[in-house]
Amino acid sequence: MPNIKSAKKRVLIGKTRNVRNKATKSDLKTAIKKFEAAAAEGNRTDADGAYKVAVKKVDQAVAKGVLHKNAAAHKKSAMTLKLNRIG
């Protein structure tokens, strides 16, 4: 446990950010899984809606620094290819 006041503050900030990052990652994974499920069914309308939500979540994760921009581009590209294969 840190003794210096600024170090104590950094520990608290780190805990807060850890919780926020976990929530963002969880939302991202859920959105991607919903898209994958809709794509697996072959339902184009459900897949379109899930795709838009998933892409938005990926962009939000990049904005918050949870995901690297190149990793986000890779995920979005893969989802786009799957969406285009459906219809």
N, CA, C and O atoms as CSV, one atom per row, in Angstrom:
chain,resi,resn,atom,element,x,y,z
A,1,MET,N,N,0.847,-1.184,0.000
A,1,MET,CA,C,0.000,0.000,0.000
A,1,MET,C,C,0.890,1.244,0.000
A,1,MET,O,O,1.847,1.326,0.770
A,2,PRO,N,N,0.576,2.198,-0.855
A,2,PRO,CA,C,1.415,3.398,-0.936
A,2,PRO,C,C,1.256,4.284,0.297
A,2,PRO,O,O,0.207,4.302,0.940
A,3,ASN,N,N,2.321,5.015,0.607
A,3,ASN,CA,C,2.320,5.930,1.752
A,3,ASN,C,C,2.149,7.382,1.332
A,3,ASN,O,O,1.632,8.201,2.092
A,4,ILE,N,N,2.584,7.692,0.126
A,4,ILE,CA,C,2.533,9.066,-0.347
A,4,ILE,C,C,1.119,9.378,-0.844
A,4,ILE,O,O,0.457,8.539,-1.455
A,5,LYS,N,N,0.677,10.606,-0.565
A,5,LYS,CA,C,-0.699,10.994,-0.882
A,5,LYS,C,C,-1.009,10.858,-2.378
A,5,LYS,O,O,-2.075,10.365,-2.747
A,6,SER,N,N,-0.089,11.289,-3.230
A,6,SER,CA,C,-0.335,11.212,-4.673
A,6,SER,C,C,-0.389,9.761,-5.151
A,6,SER,O,O,-1.148,9.432,-6.063
A,7,ALA,N,N,0.408,8.908,-4.542
A,7,ALA,CA,C,0.397,7.489,-4.907
A,7,ALA,C,C,-0.917,6.837,-4.486
A,7,ALA,O,O,-1.450,5.986,-5.197
A,8,LYS,N,N,-1.439,7.245,-3.316
A,8,LYS,CA,C,-2.744,6.739,-2.869
A,8,LYS,C,C,-3.841,7.141,-3.857
A,8,LYS,O,O,-4.728,6.357,-4.192
A,9,LYS,N,N,-3.745,8.385,-4.306
A,9,LYS,CA,C,-4.738,8.883,-5.265
A,9,LYS,C,C,-4.664,8.098,-6.573
A,9,LYS,O,O,-5.692,7.770,-7.166
A,10,ARG,N,N,-3.442,7.799,-7.019
A,10,ARG,CA,C,-3.289,7.041,-8.267
A,10,ARG,C,C,-3.899,5.649,-8.142
A,10,ARG,O,O,-4.461,5.129,-9.106
A,11,VAL,N,N,-3.792,5.043,-6.960
A,11,VAL,CA,C,-4.392,3.730,-6.747
A,11,VAL,C,C,-5.908,3.819,-6.877
A,11,VAL,O,O,-6.527,2.964,-7.509
A,12,LEU,N,N,-6.509,4.850,-6.281
A,12,LEU,CA,C,-7.964,5.029,-6.360
A,12,LEU,C,C,-8.403,5.292,-7.798
A,12,LEU,O,O,-9.408,4.749,-8.258
A,13,ILE,N,N,-7.642,6.128,-8.503
A,13,ILE,CA,C,-7.971,6.430,-9.900
A,13,ILE,C,C,-7.867,5.167,-10.749
A,13,ILE,O,O,-8.701,4.920,-11.619
A,14,GLY,N,N,-6.836,4.378,-10.485
A,14,GLY,CA,C,-6.661,3.134,-11.230
A,14,GLY,C,C,-7.816,2.174,-11.023
A,14,GLY,O,O,-8.263,1.526,-11.970
A,15,LYS,N,N,-8.303,2.075,-9.791
A,15,LYS,CA,C,-9.443,1.204,-9.506
A,15,LYS,C,C,-10.690,1.669,-10.256
A,15,LYS,O,O,-11.421,0.864,-10.833
A,16,THR,N,N,-10.917,2.975,-10.238
A,16,THR,CA,C,-12.087,3.538,-10.931
A,16,THR,C,C,-12.011,3.266,-12.426
A,16,THR,O,O,-12.994,2.852,-13.041
A,17,ARG,N,N,-10.843,3.499,-13.005
A,17,ARG,CA,C,-10.675,3.278,-14.447
A,17,ARG,C,C,-10.787,1.805,-14.799
A,17,ARG,O,O,-11.294,1.455,-15.864
A,18,ASN,N,N,-10.314,0.940,-13.908
A,18,ASN,CA,C,-10.400,-0.492,-14.142
A,18,ASN,C,C,-11.859,-0.928,-14.237
A,18,ASN,O,O,-12.221,-1.713,-15.113
A,19,VAL,N,N,-12.682,-0.423,-13.345
A,19,VAL,CA,C,-14.112,-0.751,-13.361
A,19,VAL,C,C,-14.757,-0.233,-14.649
A,19,VAL,O,O,-15.541,-0.937,-15.284
A,20,ARG,N,N,-14.422,0.994,-15.024
A,20,ARG,CA,C,-14.997,1.594,-16.235
A,20,ARG,C,C,-14.565,0.829,-17.479
A,20,ARG,O,O,-15.371,0.595,-18.379
A,21,ASN,N,N,-13.287,0.437,-17.530
A,21,ASN,CA,C,-12.783,-0.309,-18.678
A,21,ASN,C,C,-13.431,-1.683,-18.775
A,21,ASN,O,O,-13.739,-2.152,-19.870
A,22,LYS,N,N,-13.640,-2.334,-17.621
A,22,LYS,CA,C,-14.300,-3.642,-17.630
A,22,LYS,C,C,-15.714,-3.529,-18.168
A,22,LYS,O,O,-16.159,-4.381,-18.937
A,23,ALA,N,N,-16.418,-2.487,-17.771
A,23,ALA,CA,C,-17.789,-2.288,-18.241
A,23,ALA,C,C,-17.808,-2.049,-19.749
A,23,ALA,O,O,-18.658,-2.589,-20.456
A,24,THR,N,N,-16.883,-1.249,-20.230
A,24,THR,CA,C,-16.805,-0.965,-21.667
A,24,THR,C,C,-16.490,-2.231,-22.456
A,24,THR,O,O,-17.111,-2.494,-23.486
A,25,LYS,N,N,-15.519,-3.021,-21.973
A,25,LYS,CA,C,-15.158,-4.264,-22.644
A,25,LYS,C,C,-16.333,-5.238,-22.657
A,25,LYS,O,O,-16.574,-5.921,-23.652
A,26,SER,N,N,-17.056,-5.295,-21.549
A,26,SER,CA,C,-18.199,-6.200,-21.450
A,26,SER,C,C,-19.287,-5.803,-22.447
A,26,SER,O,O,-19.844,-6.659,-23.134
A,27,ASP,N,N,-19.591,-4.504,-22.527
A,27,ASP,CA,C,-20.583,-4.019,-23.496
A,27,ASP,C,C,-20.154,-4.340,-24.921
A,27,ASP,O,O,-20.968,-4.741,-25.753
A,28,LEU,N,N,-18.869,-4.158,-25.187
A,28,LEU,CA,C,-18.328,-4.425,-26.518
A,28,LEU,C,C,-18.479,-5.896,-26.877
A,28,LEU,O,O,-18.949,-6.229,-27.964
A,29,LYS,N,N,-18.081,-6.776,-25.964
A,29,LYS,CA,C,-18.171,-8.209,-26.223
A,29,LYS,C,C,-19.614,-8.649,-26.422
A,29,LYS,O,O,-19.900,-9.473,-27.291
A,30,THR,N,N,-20.525,-8.101,-25.616
A,30,THR,CA,C,-21.940,-8.453,-25.736
A,30,THR,C,C,-22.489,-8.037,-27.100
A,30,THR,O,O,-23.202,-8.804,-27.748
A,31,ALA,N,N,-22.153,-6.822,-27.531
A,31,ALA,CA,C,-22.642,-6.328,-28.820
A,31,ALA,C,C,-22.109,-7.184,-29.962
A,31,ALA,O,O,-22.842,-7.498,-30.899
A,32,ILE,N,N,-20.838,-7.560,-29.885
A,32,ILE,CA,C,-20.243,-8.378,-30.949
A,32,ILE,C,C,-20.886,-9.765,-30.965
A,32,ILE,O,O,-21.154,-10.312,-32.035
A,33,LYS,N,N,-21.133,-10.339,-29.781
A,33,LYS,CA,C,-21.765,-11.658,-29.717
A,33,LYS,C,C,-23.175,-11.624,-30.279
A,33,LYS,O,O,-23.595,-12.568,-30.948
A,34,LYS,N,N,-23.917,-10.546,-30.019
A,34,LYS,CA,C,-25.271,-10.424,-30.562
A,34,LYS,C,C,-25.229,-10.349,-32.083
A,34,LYS,O,O,-26.066,-10.939,-32.765
A,35,PHE,N,N,-24.242,-9.615,-32.611
A,35,PHE,CA,C,-24.095,-9.552,-34.066
A,35,PHE,C,C,-23.750,-10.920,-34.634
A,35,PHE,O,O,-24.317,-11.345,-35.640
A,36,GLU,N,N,-22.809,-11.614,-33.978
A,36,GLU,CA,C,-22.407,-12.943,-34.444
A,36,GLU,C,C,-23.596,-13.898,-34.460
A,36,GLU,O,O,-23.747,-14.691,-35.390
A,37,ALA,N,N,-24.439,-13.823,-33.431
A,37,ALA,CA,C,-25.607,-14.701,-33.366
A,37,ALA,C,C,-26.582,-14.389,-34.492
A,37,ALA,O,O,-27.111,-15.300,-35.129
A,38,ALA,N,N,-26.820,-13.106,-34.740
A,38,ALA,CA,C,-27.734,-12.710,-35.812
A,38,ALA,C,C,-27.169,-13.109,-37.173
A,38,ALA,O,O,-27.916,-13.527,-38.058
A,39,ALA,N,N,-25.858,-12.983,-37.340
A,39,ALA,CA,C,-25.225,-13.357,-38.602
A,39,ALA,C,C,-25.275,-14.867,-38.800
A,39,ALA,O,O,-25.441,-15.341,-39.924
A,40,ALA,N,N,-25.134,-15.615,-37.730
A,40,ALA,CA,C,-25.170,-17.078,-37.828
A,40,ALA,C,C,-26.557,-17.566,-38.226
A,40,ALA,O,O,-26.692,-18.552,-38.951
A,41,GLU,N,N,-27.590,-16.869,-37.748
A,41,GLU,CA,C,-28.958,-17.233,-38.134
A,41,GLU,C,C,-29.235,-16.912,-39.592
A,41,GLU,O,O,-30.065,-17.559,-40.230
A,42,GLY,N,N,-28.544,-15.917,-40.115
A,42,GLY,CA,C,-28.762,-15.518,-41.501
A,42,GLY,C,C,-29.862,-14.489,-41.646
A,42,GLY,O,O,-30.325,-14.222,-42.755
A,43,ASN,N,N,-30.284,-13.908,-40.533
A,43,ASN,CA,C,-31.340,-12.896,-40.538
A,43,ASN,C,C,-30.712,-11.527,-40.820
A,43,ASN,O,O,-30.040,-10.953,-39.963
A,44,ARG,N,N,-30.942,-11.016,-42.033
A,44,ARG,CA,C,-30.276,-9.784,-42.463
A,44,ARG,C,C,-30.730,-8.564,-41.660
A,44,ARG,O,O,-29.902,-7.724,-41.307
A,45,THR,N,N,-32.016,-8.450,-41.365
A,45,THR,CA,C,-32.511,-7.257,-40.660
A,45,THR,C,C,-31.967,-7.201,-39.234
A,45,THR,O,O,-31.542,-6.142,-38.773
A,46,ASP,N,N,-31.979,-8.339,-38.534
A,46,ASP,CA,C,-31.425,-8.370,-37.181
A,46,ASP,C,C,-29.925,-8.120,-37.213
A,46,ASP,O,O,-29.383,-7.429,-36.351
A,47,ALA,N,N,-29.266,-8.683,-38.204
A,47,ALA,CA,C,-27.821,-8.508,-38.327
A,47,ALA,C,C,-27.464,-7.052,-38.612
A,47,ALA,O,O,-26.460,-6.553,-38.104
A,48,ASP,N,N,-28.271,-6.366,-39.415
A,48,ASP,CA,C,-28.024,-4.947,-39.702
A,48,ASP,C,C,-28.088,-4.113,-38.428
A,48,ASP,O,O,-27.209,-3.293,-38.162
A,49,GLY,N,N,-29.136,-4.334,-37.650
A,49,GLY,CA,C,-29.281,-3.585,-36.403
A,49,GLY,C,C,-28.165,-3.887,-35.423
A,49,GLY,O,O,-27.615,-2.977,-34.802
A,50,ALA,N,N,-27.828,-5.162,-35.280
A,50,ALA,CA,C,-26.762,-5.557,-34.362
A,50,ALA,C,C,-25.411,-5.037,-34.841
A,50,ALA,O,O,-24.550,-4.695,-34.031
A,51,TYR,N,N,-25.227,-4.979,-36.160
A,51,TYR,CA,C,-23.977,-4.469,-36.734
A,51,TYR,C,C,-23.776,-3.007,-36.368
A,51,TYR,O,O,-22.686,-2.604,-35.960
A,52,LYS,N,N,-24.838,-2.212,-36.517
A,52,LYS,CA,C,-24.730,-0.781,-36.207
A,52,LYS,C,C,-24.389,-0.561,-34.735
A,52,LYS,O,O,-23.562,0.286,-34.399
A,53,VAL,N,N,-25.032,-1.330,-33.867
A,53,VAL,CA,C,-24.760,-1.215,-32.431
A,53,VAL,C,C,-23.331,-1.632,-32.126
A,53,VAL,O,O,-22.639,-0.964,-31.357
A,54,ALA,N,N,-22.881,-2.738,-32.726
A,54,ALA,CA,C,-21.537,-3.251,-32.460
A,54,ALA,C,C,-20.460,-2.275,-32.941
A,54,ALA,O,O,-19.463,-2.058,-32.252
A,55,VAL,N,N,-20.661,-1.696,-34.109
A,55,VAL,CA,C,-19.679,-0.739,-34.637
A,55,VAL,C,C,-19.605,0.487,-33.735
A,55,VAL,O,O,-18.524,1.021,-33.489
A,56,LYS,N,N,-20.751,0.925,-33.246
A,56,LYS,CA,C,-20.772,2.070,-32.334
A,56,LYS,C,C,-20.015,1.748,-31.048
A,56,LYS,O,O,-19.262,2.581,-30.544
A,57,LYS,N,N,-20.212,0.542,-30.519
A,57,LYS,CA,C,-19.523,0.134,-29.290
A,57,LYS,C,C,-18.012,0.037,-29.519
A,57,LYS,O,O,-17.224,0.397,-28.644
A,58,VAL,N,N,-17.612,-0.450,-30.696
A,58,VAL,CA,C,-16.186,-0.533,-31.018
A,58,VAL,C,C,-15.584,0.870,-31.057
A,58,VAL,O,O,-14.502,1.100,-30.517
A,59,ASP,N,N,-16.283,1.804,-31.695
A,59,ASP,CA,C,-15.781,3.175,-31.780
A,59,ASP,C,C,-15.707,3.830,-30.399
A,59,ASP,O,O,-14.776,4.583,-30.113
A,60,GLN,N,N,-16.683,3.543,-29.554
A,60,GLN,CA,C,-16.657,4.093,-28.202
A,60,GLN,C,C,-15.485,3.525,-27.411
A,60,GLN,O,O,-14.857,4.243,-26.633
A,61,ALA,N,N,-15.187,2.247,-27.601
A,61,ALA,CA,C,-14.060,1.629,-26.902
A,61,ALA,C,C,-12.741,2.275,-27.334
A,61,ALA,O,O,-11.844,2.461,-26.513
A,62,VAL,N,N,-12.624,2.613,-28.607
A,62,VAL,CA,C,-11.422,3.284,-29.096
A,62,VAL,C,C,-11.321,4.679,-28.485
A,62,VAL,O,O,-10.244,5.102,-28.065
A,63,ALA,N,N,-12.438,5.384,-28.437
A,63,ALA,CA,C,-12.443,6.741,-27.891
A,63,ALA,C,C,-12.050,6.752,-26.416
A,63,ALA,O,O,-11.424,7.701,-25.943
A,64,LYS,N,N,-12.417,5.702,-25.694
A,64,LYS,CA,C,-12.091,5.629,-24.267
A,64,LYS,C,C,-10.721,5.023,-24.010
A,64,LYS,O,O,-10.276,4.966,-22.864
A,65,GLY,N,N,-10.048,4.571,-25.056
A,65,GLY,CA,C,-8.712,4.034,-24.905
A,65,GLY,C,C,-8.674,2.577,-24.478
A,65,GLY,O,O,-7.625,2.075,-24.076
A,66,VAL,N,N,-9.805,1.895,-24.562
A,66,VAL,CA,C,-9.864,0.494,-24.170
A,66,VAL,C,C,-9.347,-0.401,-25.292
A,66,VAL,O,O,-8.787,-1.469,-25.041
A,67,LEU,N,N,-9.541,0.044,-26.520
A,67,LEU,CA,C,-9.188,-0.755,-27.689
A,67,LEU,C,C,-8.308,0.097,-28.606
A,67,LEU,O,O,-8.547,1.294,-28.764
A,68,HIS,N,N,-7.297,-0.518,-29.203
A,68,HIS,CA,C,-6.428,0.183,-30.143
A,68,HIS,C,C,-7.182,0.412,-31.448
A,68,HIS,O,O,-8.029,-0.395,-31.831
A,69,LYS,N,N,-6.873,1.507,-32.127
A,69,LYS,CA,C,-7.615,1.848,-33.342
A,69,LYS,C,C,-7.450,0.800,-34.441
A,69,LYS,O,O,-8.383,0.557,-35.207
A,70,ASN,N,N,-6.269,0.177,-34.525
A,70,ASN,CA,C,-6.074,-0.847,-35.549
A,70,ASN,C,C,-6.845,-2.118,-35.213
A,70,ASN,O,O,-7.353,-2.791,-36.109
A,71,ALA,N,N,-6.934,-2.447,-33.936
A,71,ALA,CA,C,-7.722,-3.605,-33.508
A,71,ALA,C,C,-9.195,-3.355,-33.813
A,71,ALA,O,O,-9.919,-4.265,-34.217
A,72,ALA,N,N,-9.631,-2.107,-33.615
A,72,ALA,CA,C,-11.016,-1.749,-33.904
A,72,ALA,C,C,-11.296,-1.856,-35.402
A,72,ALA,O,O,-12.348,-2.350,-35.808
A,73,ALA,N,N,-10.366,-1.401,-36.207
A,73,ALA,CA,C,-10.531,-1.483,-37.655
A,73,ALA,C,C,-10.623,-2.938,-38.095
A,73,ALA,O,O,-11.407,-3.275,-38.983
A,74,HIS,N,N,-9.823,-3.797,-37.476
A,74,HIS,CA,C,-9.845,-5.228,-37.795
A,74,HIS,C,C,-11.197,-5.843,-37.439
A,74,HIS,O,O,-11.763,-6.608,-38.220
A,75,LYS,N,N,-11.709,-5.505,-36.258
A,75,LYS,CA,C,-13.003,-6.043,-35.819
A,75,LYS,C,C,-14.132,-5.565,-36.735
A,75,LYS,O,O,-14.991,-6.351,-37.135
A,76,LYS,N,N,-14.124,-4.270,-37.063
A,76,LYS,CA,C,-15.175,-3.719,-37.922
A,76,LYS,C,C,-15.117,-4.323,-39.318
A,76,LYS,O,O,-16.154,-4.600,-39.923
A,77,SER,N,N,-13.908,-4.528,-39.831
A,77,SER,CA,C,-13.752,-5.117,-41.150
A,77,SER,C,C,-14.288,-6.545,-41.174
A,77,SER,O,O,-14.978,-6.941,-42.113
A,78,ALA,N,N,-13.968,-7.310,-40.141
A,78,ALA,CA,C,-14.446,-8.695,-40.065
A,78,ALA,C,C,-15.963,-8.745,-39.993
A,78,ALA,O,O,-16.598,-9.577,-40.642
A,79,MET,N,N,-16.541,-7.848,-39.196
A,79,MET,CA,C,-18.017,-7.817,-39.078
A,79,MET,C,C,-18.656,-7.407,-40.406
A,79,MET,O,O,-19.695,-7.945,-40.786
A,80,THR,N,N,-18.047,-6.468,-41.104
A,80,THR,CA,C,-18.585,-6.026,-42.388
A,80,THR,C,C,-18.573,-7.165,-43.396
A,80,THR,O,O,-19.539,-7.356,-44.135
A,81,LEU,N,N,-17.482,-7.919,-43.426
A,81,LEU,CA,C,-17.400,-9.049,-44.346
A,81,LEU,C,C,-18.485,-10.087,-44.033
A,81,LEU,O,O,-19.110,-10.625,-44.948
A,82,LYS,N,N,-18.708,-10.366,-42.752
A,82,LYS,CA,C,-19.751,-11.316,-42.364
A,82,LYS,C,C,-21.123,-10.806,-42.756
A,82,LYS,O,O,-21.970,-11.571,-43.217
A,83,LEU,N,N,-21.347,-9.496,-42.571
A,83,LEU,CA,C,-22.638,-8.913,-42.923
A,83,LEU,C,C,-22.872,-8.998,-44.434
A,83,LEU,O,O,-23.980,-9.293,-44.881
A,84,ASN,N,N,-21.838,-8.743,-45.202
A,84,ASN,CA,C,-21.976,-8.781,-46.661
A,84,ASN,C,C,-22.187,-10.201,-47.182
A,84,ASN,O,O,-22.805,-10.389,-48.230
A,85,ARG,N,N,-21.683,-11.193,-46.467
A,85,ARG,CA,C,-21.879,-12.580,-46.876
A,85,ARG,C,C,-23.328,-13.033,-46.675
A,85,ARG,O,O,-23.801,-13.945,-47.352
A,86,ILE,N,N,-24.023,-12.388,-45.740
A,86,ILE,CA,C,-25.413,-12.793,-45.465
A,86,ILE,C,C,-26.303,-12.474,-46.658
A,86,ILE,O,O,-27.036,-13.338,-47.139
A,87,GLY,N,N,-26.241,-11.245,-47.129
A,87,GLY,CA,C,-27.179,-10.866,-48.182
A,87,GLY,C,C,-26.465,-10.504,-49.406
A,87,GLY,O,O,-27.091,-10.154,-50.406
